[in-house]
Amino acid sequence: MRIVIQRVTQATVSVDSKIIGQISKGLMVLVGIETADTEEDSEWLSKKICNLRIFDDEEGVMNKSLMDVDGNILAISQFTLHAKTKKGNRPSYILAAKPDISVPLYENFVACLEKESGKKVETGEFGAEMQVSLVNDGPVTIVMDTKNKE
């Protein structure tokens, strides 16, 4: 699984001009799933996301986690995170998992985030054309891939 985490003061996701997910302070997480990913990857990432110390403490040092600041999560599926751009100008998405694999893993990932955070996780609509709006706080943006756990 490959994710992009953005620390936000607010974020929304819309489909057909209707907001379907929104959060205030917290993390917006773009999620790309490939065929080789497992539920173990979901569990590992959810723990990392909820405990990453990327929120400012009283001295302005990134020393607090999502849990420490009572933040929220907006998780959005994004197969384009697995784009291969080595050859030509048209990205290849050959590594991105097909829906029969990615939908259950995405749902599992959201469930793991909810269990770890103790809160409902806002989501986009899997496979839909979505418009995402956010205010990146910092800016703080972190990329993680379960292929690089070690």
VENQUITA-V184591 format. One record per backbone hydrogen bond with DSSP energy under -1.0 kcal/mol. CO is the residue of the C=O (numbers start at 1). NH is the residue of the N-H. E is the energy in kcal/mol with one decimal. If there is no record, write none. Layout:
co = {CO | CO}
nh = {NH | NH}
e = {E | E}
This chain:
co = {1 | 2 | 3 | 4 | 5 | 6 | 7 | 8 | 10 | 11 | 12 | 13 | 13 | 14 | 15 | 18 | 21 | 23 | 25 | 26 | 27 | 28 | 29 | 30 | 31 | 32 | 33 | 34 | 38 | 39 | 40 | 41 | 42 | 43 | 44 | 45 | 46 | 47 | 48 | 50 | 52 | 55 | 55 | 57 | 61 | 61 | 64 | 65 | 66 | 72 | 73 | 74 | 75 | 76 | 78 | 79 | 80 | 84 | 92 | 93 | 95 | 98 | 98 | 99 | 101 | 102 | 103 | 104 | 105 | 106 | 107 | 108 | 109 | 110 | 111 | 112 | 113 | 114 | 122 | 125 | 131 | 133 | 135 | 140 | 142 | 144 | 145}
nh = {146 | 32 | 144 | 30 | 142 | 28 | 137 | 26 | 135 | 23 | 133 | 20 | 21 | 131 | 18 | 15 | 13 | 11 | 72 | 8 | 74 | 6 | 76 | 4 | 78 | 2 | 97 | 37 | 42 | 43 | 44 | 45 | 46 | 47 | 48 | 49 | 50 | 51 | 52 | 67 | 54 | 63 | 64 | 60 | 57 | 63 | 55 | 69 | 71 | 27 | 122 | 29 | 124 | 31 | 81 | 82 | 83 | 92 | 84 | 96 | 35 | 101 | 102 | 103 | 105 | 106 | 107 | 108 | 109 | 110 | 111 | 112 | 113 | 114 | 115 | 116 | 117 | 118 | 75 | 128 | 14 | 12 | 9 | 7 | 5 | 3 | 148}
e = {-2.7 | -3.3 | -2.4 | -2.6 | -2.6 | -2.7 | -3.5 | -2.2 | -2.5 | -2.5 | -2.7 | -2.9 | -1.5 | -2.4 | -1.6 | -2.3 | -2.5 | -2.0 | -2.1 | -2.8 | -2.3 | -2.4 | -3.0 | -1.8 | -3.5 | -2.7 | -2.7 | -2.1 | -1.3 | -2.2 | -2.5 | -2.6 | -2.4 | -1.9 | -2.1 | -3.1 | -2.1 | -1.4 | -1.3 | -1.3 | -1.5 | -1.7 | -2.7 | -1.8 | -2.3 | -1.5 | -2.7 | -1.6 | -2.5 | -2.9 | -2.3 | -3.4 | -1.2 | -3.0 | -1.7 | -2.0 | -1.6 | -2.4 | -2.7 | -1.2 | -1.2 | -1.9 | -2.9 | -2.1 | -1.5 | -2.9 | -2.6 | -2.2 | -2.6 | -2.4 | -2.2 | -2.6 | -2.4 | -2.4 | -2.4 | -2.8 | -2.8 | -2.1 | -2.8 | -2.2 | -2.6 | -3.0 | -2.1 | -2.2 | -3.5 | -3.1 | -2.3}
